[in-house]
Amino acid sequence: MHEFYTYLEVIEKDETGLVFKCSNIDSETKLCNIHKKRPGICRRYPQEEIFTMGGAITEECGYKLVPIVSFAEVLGKELKK
């Protein structure tokens, strides 16, 4: 098993799958304790593949996904064709 998985703890299961908690996140600051030497999976987060497999970003996460073009705008353009 890769060392990265030793940092993870399954804390619950939801409709998407397992929900993990990383032991390297400081509970007070919400920052990574090993940021400079964090694993590649963390360096590449969030990857598009996470979402194509049904994953999601929690409200507490510092990342936010904002569409470049809104769905309503794309739909409006398609309906005009």
PyMOL Python script that loads the backbone (N, CA, C, O; Angstrom):
from pymol import cmd

cmd.read_pdbstr("""\
ATOM      1  N   MET A   1       0.837  -1.172   0.000  1.00  0.00           N
ATOM      2  CA  MET A   1       0.000   0.000   0.000  1.00  0.00           C
ATOM      3  C   MET A   1       0.892   1.248   0.000  1.00  0.00           C
ATOM      4  O   MET A   1       1.920   1.287   0.676  1.00  0.00           O
ATOM      5  N   HIS A   2       0.489   2.257  -0.760  1.00  0.00           N
ATOM      6  CA  HIS A   2       1.231   3.514  -0.826  1.00  0.00           C
ATOM      7  C   HIS A   2       1.142   4.246   0.507  1.00  0.00           C
ATOM      8  O   HIS A   2       0.100   4.228   1.162  1.00  0.00           O
ATOM      9  N   GLU A   3       2.238   4.890   0.906  1.00  0.00           N
ATOM     10  CA  GLU A   3       2.297   5.599   2.188  1.00  0.00           C
ATOM     11  C   GLU A   3       1.163   6.617   2.350  1.00  0.00           C
ATOM     12  O   GLU A   3       0.681   6.841   3.461  1.00  0.00           O
ATOM     13  N   PHE A   4       0.738   7.232   1.238  1.00  0.00           N
ATOM     14  CA  PHE A   4      -0.333   8.234   1.295  1.00  0.00           C
ATOM     15  C   PHE A   4      -1.579   7.708   2.004  1.00  0.00           C
ATOM     16  O   PHE A   4      -2.215   8.434   2.769  1.00  0.00           O
ATOM     17  N   TYR A   5      -1.920   6.467   1.754  1.00  0.00           N
ATOM     18  CA  TYR A   5      -3.150   5.909   2.334  1.00  0.00           C
ATOM     19  C   TYR A   5      -3.081   5.757   3.849  1.00  0.00           C
ATOM     20  O   TYR A   5      -4.116   5.636   4.503  1.00  0.00           O
ATOM     21  N   THR A   6      -1.885   5.761   4.411  1.00  0.00           N
ATOM     22  CA  THR A   6      -1.773   5.684   5.867  1.00  0.00           C
ATOM     23  C   THR A   6      -2.223   6.982   6.522  1.00  0.00           C
ATOM     24  O   THR A   6      -2.493   7.005   7.723  1.00  0.00           O
ATOM     25  N   TYR A   7      -2.310   8.071   5.743  1.00  0.00           N
ATOM     26  CA  TYR A   7      -2.758   9.362   6.270  1.00  0.00           C
ATOM     27  C   TYR A   7      -4.278   9.475   6.313  1.00  0.00           C
ATOM     28  O   TYR A   7      -4.816  10.368   6.969  1.00  0.00           O
ATOM     29  N   LEU A   8      -4.966   8.586   5.627  1.00  0.00           N
ATOM     30  CA  LEU A   8      -6.411   8.705   5.482  1.00  0.00           C
ATOM     31  C   LEU A   8      -7.177   7.836   6.466  1.00  0.00           C
ATOM     32  O   LEU A   8      -6.770   6.720   6.792  1.00  0.00           O
ATOM     33  N   GLU A   9      -8.278   8.369   6.921  1.00  0.00           N
ATOM     34  CA  GLU A   9      -9.183   7.643   7.816  1.00  0.00           C
ATOM     35  C   GLU A   9     -10.584   7.755   7.221  1.00  0.00           C
ATOM     36  O   GLU A   9     -11.044   8.855   6.915  1.00  0.00           O
ATOM     37  N   VAL A  10     -11.257   6.628   7.059  1.00  0.00           N
ATOM     38  CA  VAL A  10     -12.645   6.657   6.588  1.00  0.00           C
ATOM     39  C   VAL A  10     -13.505   7.149   7.745  1.00  0.00           C
ATOM     40  O   VAL A  10     -13.496   6.565   8.829  1.00  0.00           O
ATOM     41  N   ILE A  11     -14.250   8.231   7.508  1.00  0.00           N
ATOM     42  CA  ILE A  11     -15.076   8.786   8.590  1.00  0.00           C
ATOM     43  C   ILE A  11     -16.570   8.579   8.379  1.00  0.00           C
ATOM     44  O   ILE A  11     -17.355   8.666   9.323  1.00  0.00           O
ATOM     45  N   GLU A  12     -16.960   8.303   7.132  1.00  0.00           N
ATOM     46  CA  GLU A  12     -18.365   8.002   6.865  1.00  0.00           C
ATOM     47  C   GLU A  12     -18.523   7.519   5.434  1.00  0.00           C
ATOM     48  O   GLU A  12     -17.560   7.466   4.670  1.00  0.00           O
ATOM     49  N   LYS A  13     -19.731   7.176   5.093  1.00  0.00           N
ATOM     50  CA  LYS A  13     -20.083   6.771   3.736  1.00  0.00           C
ATOM     51  C   LYS A  13     -21.318   7.554   3.356  1.00  0.00           C
ATOM     52  O   LYS A  13     -22.280   7.622   4.121  1.00  0.00           O
ATOM     53  N   ASP A  14     -21.293   8.145   2.175  1.00  0.00           N
ATOM     54  CA  ASP A  14     -22.466   8.870   1.708  1.00  0.00           C
ATOM     55  C   ASP A  14     -22.965   8.258   0.405  1.00  0.00           C
ATOM     56  O   ASP A  14     -22.536   7.167   0.027  1.00  0.00           O
ATOM     57  N   GLU A  15     -23.870   8.953  -0.286  1.00  0.00           N
ATOM     58  CA  GLU A  15     -24.450   8.394  -1.512  1.00  0.00           C
ATOM     59  C   GLU A  15     -23.427   8.264  -2.638  1.00  0.00           C
ATOM     60  O   GLU A  15     -23.640   7.499  -3.579  1.00  0.00           O
ATOM     61  N   THR A  16     -22.314   9.006  -2.551  1.00  0.00           N
ATOM     62  CA  THR A  16     -21.273   8.942  -3.573  1.00  0.00           C
ATOM     63  C   THR A  16     -20.259   7.851  -3.290  1.00  0.00           C
ATOM     64  O   THR A  16     -19.740   7.225  -4.215  1.00  0.00           O
ATOM     65  N   GLY A  17     -19.975   7.621  -2.023  1.00  0.00           N
ATOM     66  CA  GLY A  17     -18.970   6.623  -1.654  1.00  0.00           C
ATOM     67  C   GLY A  17     -18.395   6.920  -0.287  1.00  0.00           C
ATOM     68  O   GLY A  17     -19.085   7.447   0.586  1.00  0.00           O
ATOM     69  N   LEU A  18     -17.127   6.582  -0.100  1.00  0.00           N
ATOM     70  CA  LEU A  18     -16.481   6.777   1.191  1.00  0.00           C
ATOM     71  C   LEU A  18     -16.006   8.219   1.354  1.00  0.00           C
ATOM     72  O   LEU A  18     -15.570   8.853   0.393  1.00  0.00           O
ATOM     73  N   VAL A  19     -16.097   8.722   2.573  1.00  0.00           N
ATOM     74  CA  VAL A  19     -15.626  10.064   2.907  1.00  0.00           C
ATOM     75  C   VAL A  19     -14.402   9.886   3.803  1.00  0.00           C
ATOM     76  O   VAL A  19     -14.453   9.177   4.808  1.00  0.00           O
ATOM     77  N   PHE A  20     -13.301  10.540   3.426  1.00  0.00           N
ATOM     78  CA  PHE A  20     -12.043  10.396   4.139  1.00  0.00           C
ATOM     79  C   PHE A  20     -11.680  11.658   4.888  1.00  0.00           C
ATOM     80  O   PHE A  20     -12.116  12.756   4.541  1.00  0.00           O
ATOM     81  N   LYS A  21     -10.881  11.487   5.913  1.00  0.00           N
ATOM     82  CA  LYS A  21     -10.283  12.581   6.660  1.00  0.00           C
ATOM     83  C   LYS A  21      -8.781  12.348   6.624  1.00  0.00           C
ATOM     84  O   LYS A  21      -8.326  11.227   6.852  1.00  0.00           O
ATOM     85  N   CYS A  22      -8.006  13.387   6.340  1.00  0.00           N
ATOM     86  CA  CYS A  22      -6.558  13.269   6.297  1.00  0.00           C
ATOM     87  C   CYS A  22      -5.976  13.649   7.652  1.00  0.00           C
ATOM     88  O   CYS A  22      -6.324  14.688   8.214  1.00  0.00           O
ATOM     89  N   SER A  23      -5.091  12.806   8.173  1.00  0.00           N
ATOM     90  CA  SER A  23      -4.493  13.056   9.485  1.00  0.00           C
ATOM     91  C   SER A  23      -3.452  14.171   9.455  1.00  0.00           C
ATOM     92  O   SER A  23      -2.969  14.585  10.509  1.00  0.00           O
ATOM     93  N   ASN A  24      -3.097  14.666   8.264  1.00  0.00           N
ATOM     94  CA  ASN A  24      -2.116  15.747   8.160  1.00  0.00           C
ATOM     95  C   ASN A  24      -2.742  17.137   8.124  1.00  0.00           C
ATOM     96  O   ASN A  24      -2.029  18.131   7.988  1.00  0.00           O
ATOM     97  N   ILE A  25      -4.056  17.217   8.245  1.00  0.00           N
ATOM     98  CA  ILE A  25      -4.729  18.516   8.278  1.00  0.00           C
ATOM     99  C   ILE A  25      -4.835  18.964   9.731  1.00  0.00           C
ATOM    100  O   ILE A  25      -5.396  18.259  10.569  1.00  0.00           O
ATOM    101  N   ASP A  26      -4.289  20.149  10.021  1.00  0.00           N
ATOM    102  CA  ASP A  26      -4.347  20.707  11.368  1.00  0.00           C
ATOM    103  C   ASP A  26      -5.797  21.065  11.684  1.00  0.00           C
ATOM    104  O   ASP A  26      -6.431  21.793  10.921  1.00  0.00           O
ATOM    105  N   SER A  27      -6.324  20.567  12.790  1.00  0.00           N
ATOM    106  CA  SER A  27      -7.745  20.770  13.118  1.00  0.00           C
ATOM    107  C   SER A  27      -8.087  22.228  13.407  1.00  0.00           C
ATOM    108  O   SER A  27      -9.235  22.635  13.227  1.00  0.00           O
ATOM    109  N   GLU A  28      -7.121  23.015  13.849  1.00  0.00           N
ATOM    110  CA  GLU A  28      -7.394  24.430  14.145  1.00  0.00           C
ATOM    111  C   GLU A  28      -7.223  25.321  12.918  1.00  0.00           C
ATOM    112  O   GLU A  28      -8.108  26.114  12.598  1.00  0.00           O
ATOM    113  N   THR A  29      -6.093  25.194  12.232  1.00  0.00           N
ATOM    114  CA  THR A  29      -5.809  26.074  11.091  1.00  0.00           C
ATOM    115  C   THR A  29      -6.405  25.569   9.786  1.00  0.00           C
ATOM    116  O   THR A  29      -6.564  26.336   8.837  1.00  0.00           O
ATOM    117  N   LYS A  30      -6.737  24.273   9.734  1.00  0.00           N
ATOM    118  CA  LYS A  30      -7.235  23.614   8.515  1.00  0.00           C
ATOM    119  C   LYS A  30      -6.185  23.591   7.404  1.00  0.00           C
ATOM    120  O   LYS A  30      -6.527  23.459   6.229  1.00  0.00           O
ATOM    121  N   LEU A  31      -4.911  23.718   7.771  1.00  0.00           N
ATOM    122  CA  LEU A  31      -3.814  23.680   6.813  1.00  0.00           C
ATOM    123  C   LEU A  31      -3.076  22.347   6.904  1.00  0.00           C
ATOM    124  O   LEU A  31      -3.113  21.666   7.930  1.00  0.00           O
ATOM    125  N   CYS A  32      -2.409  21.992   5.814  1.00  0.00           N
ATOM    126  CA  CYS A  32      -1.654  20.752   5.750  1.00  0.00           C
ATOM    127  C   CYS A  32      -0.352  20.870   6.540  1.00  0.00           C
ATOM    128  O   CYS A  32       0.404  21.825   6.365  1.00  0.00           O
ATOM    129  N   ASN A  33      -0.098  19.898   7.405  1.00  0.00           N
ATOM    130  CA  ASN A  33       1.118  19.888   8.210  1.00  0.00           C
ATOM    131  C   ASN A  33       2.364  19.472   7.419  1.00  0.00           C
ATOM    132  O   ASN A  33       3.486  19.725   7.857  1.00  0.00           O
ATOM    133  N   ILE A  34       2.176  18.844   6.271  1.00  0.00           N
ATOM    134  CA  ILE A  34       3.309  18.376   5.465  1.00  0.00           C
ATOM    135  C   ILE A  34       3.259  18.988   4.061  1.00  0.00           C
ATOM    136  O   ILE A  34       3.667  18.348   3.092  1.00  0.00           O
ATOM    137  N   HIS A  35       2.770  20.200   3.951  1.00  0.00           N
ATOM    138  CA  HIS A  35       2.521  20.819   2.649  1.00  0.00           C
ATOM    139  C   HIS A  35       3.726  20.756   1.705  1.00  0.00           C
ATOM    140  O   HIS A  35       3.562  20.417   0.533  1.00  0.00           O
ATOM    141  N   LYS A  36       4.918  21.071   2.182  1.00  0.00           N
ATOM    142  CA  LYS A  36       6.096  21.088   1.309  1.00  0.00           C
ATOM    143  C   LYS A  36       6.500  19.703   0.827  1.00  0.00           C
ATOM    144  O   LYS A  36       7.146  19.584  -0.214  1.00  0.00           O
ATOM    145  N   LYS A  37       6.136  18.654   1.558  1.00  0.00           N
ATOM    146  CA  LYS A  37       6.488  17.291   1.130  1.00  0.00           C
ATOM    147  C   LYS A  37       5.239  16.420   0.955  1.00  0.00           C
ATOM    148  O   LYS A  37       5.290  15.203   1.131  1.00  0.00           O
ATOM    149  N   ARG A  38       4.117  17.063   0.604  1.00  0.00           N
ATOM    150  CA  ARG A  38       2.857  16.335   0.425  1.00  0.00           C
ATOM    151  C   ARG A  38       2.927  15.414  -0.793  1.00  0.00           C
ATOM    152  O   ARG A  38       3.673  15.679  -1.735  1.00  0.00           O
ATOM    153  N   PRO A  39       2.146  14.333  -0.769  1.00  0.00           N
ATOM    154  CA  PRO A  39       2.148  13.372  -1.883  1.00  0.00           C
ATOM    155  C   PRO A  39       1.630  13.996  -3.187  1.00  0.00           C
ATOM    156  O   PRO A  39       0.932  15.010  -3.177  1.00  0.00           O
ATOM    157  N   GLY A  40       1.989  13.367  -4.290  1.00  0.00           N
ATOM    158  CA  GLY A  40       1.574  13.842  -5.610  1.00  0.00           C
ATOM    159  C   GLY A  40       0.069  13.988  -5.762  1.00  0.00           C
ATOM    160  O   GLY A  40      -0.395  14.927  -6.408  1.00  0.00           O
ATOM    161  N   ILE A  41      -0.697  13.081  -5.181  1.00  0.00           N
ATOM    162  CA  ILE A  41      -2.159  13.162  -5.310  1.00  0.00           C
ATOM    163  C   ILE A  41      -2.673  14.471  -4.706  1.00  0.00           C
ATOM    164  O   ILE A  41      -3.642  15.045  -5.201  1.00  0.00           O
ATOM    165  N   CYS A  42      -2.027  14.938  -3.644  1.00  0.00           N
ATOM    166  CA  CYS A  42      -2.414  16.208  -3.021  1.00  0.00           C
ATOM    167  C   CYS A  42      -1.938  17.392  -3.867  1.00  0.00           C
ATOM    168  O   CYS A  42      -2.631  18.404  -3.974  1.00  0.00           O
ATOM    169  N   ARG A  43      -0.756  17.260  -4.464  1.00  0.00           N
ATOM    170  CA  ARG A  43      -0.222  18.338  -5.318  1.00  0.00           C
ATOM    171  C   ARG A  43      -1.105  18.563  -6.534  1.00  0.00           C
ATOM    172  O   ARG A  43      -1.216  19.692  -7.014  1.00  0.00           O
ATOM    173  N   ARG A  44      -1.726  17.525  -7.034  1.00  0.00           N
ATOM    174  CA  ARG A  44      -2.550  17.616  -8.238  1.00  0.00           C
ATOM    175  C   ARG A  44      -4.029  17.895  -7.936  1.00  0.00           C
ATOM    176  O   ARG A  44      -4.823  18.059  -8.862  1.00  0.00           O
ATOM    177  N   TYR A  45      -4.402  17.951  -6.667  1.00  0.00           N
ATOM    178  CA  TYR A  45      -5.801  18.145  -6.284  1.00  0.00           C
ATOM    179  C   TYR A  45      -6.243  19.570  -6.577  1.00  0.00           C
ATOM    180  O   TYR A  45      -5.435  20.478  -6.386  1.00  0.00           O
ATOM    181  N   PRO A  46      -7.429  19.826  -7.013  1.00  0.00           N
ATOM    182  CA  PRO A  46      -8.426  18.858  -7.458  1.00  0.00           C
ATOM    183  C   PRO A  46      -8.258  18.544  -8.942  1.00  0.00           C
ATOM    184  O   PRO A  46      -8.099  19.448  -9.762  1.00  0.00           O
ATOM    185  N   GLN A  47      -8.295  17.284  -9.272  1.00  0.00           N
ATOM    186  CA  GLN A  47      -8.187  16.841 -10.658  1.00  0.00           C
ATOM    187  C   GLN A  47      -9.590  16.623 -11.227  1.00  0.00           C
ATOM    188  O   GLN A  47     -10.526  16.268 -10.511  1.00  0.00           O
ATOM    189  N   GLU A  48      -9.701  16.842 -12.515  1.00  0.00           N
ATOM    190  CA  GLU A  48     -10.988  16.664 -13.183  1.00  0.00           C
ATOM    191  C   GLU A  48     -11.528  15.248 -12.991  1.00  0.00           C
ATOM    192  O   GLU A  48     -12.740  15.054 -12.902  1.00  0.00           O
ATOM    193  N   GLU A  49     -10.634  14.258 -12.926  1.00  0.00           N
ATOM    194  CA  GLU A  49     -11.063  12.866 -12.793  1.00  0.00           C
ATOM    195  C   GLU A  49     -11.889  12.634 -11.528  1.00  0.00           C
ATOM    196  O   GLU A  49     -12.764  11.769 -11.504  1.00  0.00           O
ATOM    197  N   ILE A  50     -11.611  13.407 -10.482  1.00  0.00           N
ATOM    198  CA  ILE A  50     -12.366  13.270  -9.233  1.00  0.00           C
ATOM    199  C   ILE A  50     -13.855  13.458  -9.503  1.00  0.00           C
ATOM    200  O   ILE A  50     -14.687  12.725  -8.968  1.00  0.00           O
ATOM    201  N   PHE A  51     -14.184  14.433 -10.328  1.00  0.00           N
ATOM    202  CA  PHE A  51     -15.582  14.783 -10.570  1.00  0.00           C
ATOM    203  C   PHE A  51     -16.233  13.873 -11.595  1.00  0.00           C
ATOM    204  O   PHE A  51     -17.438  13.627 -11.525  1.00  0.00           O
ATOM    205  N   THR A  52     -15.448  13.362 -12.557  1.00  0.00           N
ATOM    206  CA  THR A  52     -16.012  12.439 -13.531  1.00  0.00           C
ATOM    207  C   THR A  52     -16.324  11.090 -12.887  1.00  0.00           C
ATOM    208  O   THR A  52     -17.107  10.303 -13.420  1.00  0.00           O
ATOM    209  N   MET A  53     -15.698  10.830 -11.724  1.00  0.00           N
ATOM    210  CA  MET A  53     -15.978   9.590 -10.997  1.00  0.00           C
ATOM    211  C   MET A  53     -17.012   9.811  -9.893  1.00  0.00           C
ATOM    212  O   MET A  53     -17.258   8.911  -9.090  1.00  0.00           O
ATOM    213  N   GLY A  54     -17.616  10.995  -9.847  1.00  0.00           N
ATOM    214  CA  GLY A  54     -18.669  11.254  -8.871  1.00  0.00           C
ATOM    215  C   GLY A  54     -18.211  11.920  -7.599  1.00  0.00           C
ATOM    216  O   GLY A  54     -19.009  12.089  -6.678  1.00  0.00           O
ATOM    217  N   GLY A  55     -16.948  12.306  -7.517  1.00  0.00           N
ATOM    218  CA  GLY A  55     -16.442  12.962  -6.313  1.00  0.00           C
ATOM    219  C   GLY A  55     -16.929  14.393  -6.192  1.00  0.00           C
ATOM    220  O   GLY A  55     -17.502  14.948  -7.129  1.00  0.00           O
ATOM    221  N   ALA A  56     -16.697  14.981  -5.037  1.00  0.00           N
ATOM    222  CA  ALA A  56     -17.128  16.351  -4.789  1.00  0.00           C
ATOM    223  C   ALA A  56     -16.167  17.035  -3.836  1.00  0.00           C
ATOM    224  O   ALA A  56     -15.422  16.376  -3.111  1.00  0.00           O
ATOM    225  N   ILE A  57     -16.188  18.350  -3.842  1.00  0.00           N
ATOM    226  CA  ILE A  57     -15.395  19.147  -2.925  1.00  0.00           C
ATOM    227  C   ILE A  57     -16.319  19.595  -1.794  1.00  0.00           C
ATOM    228  O   ILE A  57     -17.430  20.061  -2.045  1.00  0.00           O
ATOM    229  N   THR A  58     -15.866  19.456  -0.568  1.00  0.00           N
ATOM    230  CA  THR A  58     -16.697  19.846   0.570  1.00  0.00           C
ATOM    231  C   THR A  58     -16.731  21.363   0.727  1.00  0.00           C
ATOM    232  O   THR A  58     -15.888  22.072   0.178  1.00  0.00           O
ATOM    233  N   GLU A  59     -17.705  21.848   1.474  1.00  0.00           N
ATOM    234  CA  GLU A  59     -17.834  23.277   1.733  1.00  0.00           C
ATOM    235  C   GLU A  59     -16.608  23.837   2.458  1.00  0.00           C
ATOM    236  O   GLU A  59     -16.251  24.999   2.268  1.00  0.00           O
ATOM    237  N   GLU A  60     -15.962  23.007   3.292  1.00  0.00           N
ATOM    238  CA  GLU A  60     -14.812  23.457   4.069  1.00  0.00           C
ATOM    239  C   GLU A  60     -13.547  23.612   3.227  1.00  0.00           C
ATOM    240  O   GLU A  60     -12.595  24.266   3.653  1.00  0.00           O
ATOM    241  N   CYS A  61     -13.533  23.023   2.047  1.00  0.00           N
ATOM    242  CA  CYS A  61     -12.358  23.054   1.188  1.00  0.00           C
ATOM    243  C   CYS A  61     -12.117  24.466   0.665  1.00  0.00           C
ATOM    244  O   CYS A  61     -13.065  25.198   0.376  1.00  0.00           O
ATOM    245  N   GLY A  62     -10.854  24.843   0.545  1.00  0.00           N
ATOM    246  CA  GLY A  62     -10.504  26.157   0.027  1.00  0.00           C
ATOM    247  C   GLY A  62     -10.703  26.289  -1.470  1.00  0.00           C
ATOM    248  O   GLY A  62     -10.741  27.404  -1.991  1.00  0.00           O
ATOM    249  N   TYR A  63     -10.831  25.168  -2.174  1.00  0.00           N
ATOM    250  CA  TYR A  63     -11.048  25.207  -3.619  1.00  0.00           C
ATOM    251  C   TYR A  63     -12.519  25.421  -3.911  1.00  0.00           C
ATOM    252  O   TYR A  63     -13.385  24.898  -3.209  1.00  0.00           O
ATOM    253  N   LYS A  64     -12.795  26.187  -4.946  1.00  0.00           N
ATOM    254  CA  LYS A  64     -14.161  26.388  -5.417  1.00  0.00           C
ATOM    255  C   LYS A  64     -14.157  26.178  -6.922  1.00  0.00           C
ATOM    256  O   LYS A  64     -13.249  26.635  -7.616  1.00  0.00           O
ATOM    257  N   LEU A  65     -15.154  25.500  -7.417  1.00  0.00           N
ATOM    258  CA  LEU A  65     -15.282  25.289  -8.857  1.00  0.00           C
ATOM    259  C   LEU A  65     -16.324  26.257  -9.400  1.00  0.00           C
ATOM    260  O   LEU A  65     -17.482  26.248  -8.983  1.00  0.00           O
ATOM    261  N   VAL A  66     -15.888  27.087 -10.334  1.00  0.00           N
ATOM    262  CA  VAL A  66     -16.775  28.058 -10.944  1.00  0.00           C
ATOM    263  C   VAL A  66     -16.709  27.839 -12.443  1.00  0.00           C
ATOM    264  O   VAL A  66     -15.630  27.924 -13.030  1.00  0.00           O
ATOM    265  N   PRO A  67     -17.843  27.559 -13.075  1.00  0.00           N
ATOM    266  CA  PRO A  67     -17.819  27.340 -14.526  1.00  0.00           C
ATOM    267  C   PRO A  67     -17.340  28.593 -15.261  1.00  0.00           C
ATOM    268  O   PRO A  67     -17.667  29.711 -14.865  1.00  0.00           O
ATOM    269  N   ILE A  68     -16.579  28.406 -16.315  1.00  0.00           N
ATOM    270  CA  ILE A  68     -16.127  29.527 -17.131  1.00  0.00           C
ATOM    271  C   ILE A  68     -17.323  30.160 -17.819  1.00  0.00           C
ATOM    272  O   ILE A  68     -17.438  31.383 -17.897  1.00  0.00           O
ATOM    273  N   VAL A  69     -18.205  29.317 -18.313  1.00  0.00           N
ATOM    274  CA  VAL A  69     -19.445  29.769 -18.945  1.00  0.00           C
ATOM    275  C   VAL A  69     -20.578  29.059 -18.209  1.00  0.00           C
ATOM    276  O   VAL A  69     -20.528  27.846 -18.006  1.00  0.00           O
ATOM    277  N   SER A  70     -21.590  29.810 -17.814  1.00  0.00           N
ATOM    278  CA  SER A  70     -22.687  29.189 -17.067  1.00  0.00           C
ATOM    279  C   SER A  70     -23.474  28.234 -17.959  1.00  0.00           C
ATOM    280  O   SER A  70     -23.504  28.378 -19.181  1.00  0.00           O
ATOM    281  N   PHE A  71     -24.103  27.266 -17.321  1.00  0.00           N
ATOM    282  CA  PHE A  71     -24.929  26.312 -18.061  1.00  0.00           C
ATOM    283  C   PHE A  71     -26.050  27.030 -18.795  1.00  0.00           C
ATOM    284  O   PHE A  71     -26.354  26.697 -19.940  1.00  0.00           O
ATOM    285  N   ALA A  72     -26.667  28.009 -18.150  1.00  0.00           N
ATOM    286  CA  ALA A  72     -27.763  28.763 -18.778  1.00  0.00           C
ATOM    287  C   ALA A  72     -27.290  29.442 -20.056  1.00  0.00           C
ATOM    288  O   ALA A  72     -28.021  29.476 -21.047  1.00  0.00           O
ATOM    289  N   GLU A  73     -26.073  29.984 -20.043  1.00  0.00           N
ATOM    290  CA  GLU A  73     -25.535  30.654 -21.235  1.00  0.00           C
ATOM    291  C   GLU A  73     -25.300  29.653 -22.353  1.00  0.00           C
ATOM    292  O   GLU A  73     -25.641  29.928 -23.503  1.00  0.00           O
ATOM    293  N   VAL A  74     -24.725  28.499 -22.042  1.00  0.00           N
ATOM    294  CA  VAL A  74     -24.491  27.461 -23.049  1.00  0.00           C
ATOM    295  C   VAL A  74     -25.818  26.975 -23.624  1.00  0.00           C
ATOM    296  O   VAL A  74     -25.960  26.845 -24.840  1.00  0.00           O
ATOM    297  N   LEU A  75     -26.784  26.707 -22.757  1.00  0.00           N
ATOM    298  CA  LEU A  75     -28.097  26.257 -23.213  1.00  0.00           C
ATOM    299  C   LEU A  75     -28.758  27.294 -24.102  1.00  0.00           C
ATOM    300  O   LEU A  75     -29.327  26.950 -25.138  1.00  0.00           O
ATOM    301  N   GLY A  76     -28.692  28.563 -23.709  1.00  0.00           N
ATOM    302  CA  GLY A  76     -29.281  29.633 -24.515  1.00  0.00           C
ATOM    303  C   GLY A  76     -28.701  29.671 -25.914  1.00  0.00           C
ATOM    304  O   GLY A  76     -29.433  29.830 -26.890  1.00  0.00           O
ATOM    305  N   LYS A  77     -27.375  29.525 -26.016  1.00  0.00           N
ATOM    306  CA  LYS A  77     -26.716  29.525 -27.326  1.00  0.00           C
ATOM    307  C   LYS A  77     -27.148  28.334 -28.161  1.00  0.00           C
ATOM    308  O   LYS A  77     -27.363  28.463 -29.366  1.00  0.00           O
ATOM    309  N   GLU A  78     -27.278  27.165 -27.523  1.00  0.00           N
ATOM    310  CA  GLU A  78     -27.676  25.958 -28.236  1.00  0.00           C
ATOM    311  C   GLU A  78     -29.121  26.056 -28.734  1.00  0.00           C
ATOM    312  O   GLU A  78     -29.435  25.606 -29.836  1.00  0.00           O
ATOM    313  N   LEU A  79     -29.974  26.632 -27.936  1.00  0.00           N
ATOM    314  CA  LEU A  79     -31.383  26.768 -28.325  1.00  0.00           C
ATOM    315  C   LEU A  79     -31.576  27.753 -29.473  1.00  0.00           C
ATOM    316  O   LEU A  79     -32.550  27.650 -30.219  1.00  0.00           O
ATOM    317  N   LYS A  80     -30.659  28.704 -29.620  1.00  0.00           N
ATOM    318  CA  LYS A  80     -30.730  29.680 -30.709  1.00  0.00           C
ATOM    319  C   LYS A  80     -30.321  29.081 -32.051  1.00  0.00           C
ATOM    320  O   LYS A  80     -30.658  29.621 -33.105  1.00  0.00           O
ATOM    321  N   LYS A  81     -29.597  27.968 -32.012  1.00  0.00           N
ATOM    322  CA  LYS A  81     -29.105  27.340 -33.255  1.00  0.00           C
ATOM    323  C   LYS A  81     -30.214  26.771 -34.084  1.00  0.00           C
ATOM    324  O   LYS A  81     -29.962  26.213 -35.152  1.00  0.00           O
TER     325      LYS A  81
END
""", "prot")
cmd.dss("prot")
cmd.show_as("cartoon", "prot")
cmd.util.cbc("prot")
cmd.orient("prot")
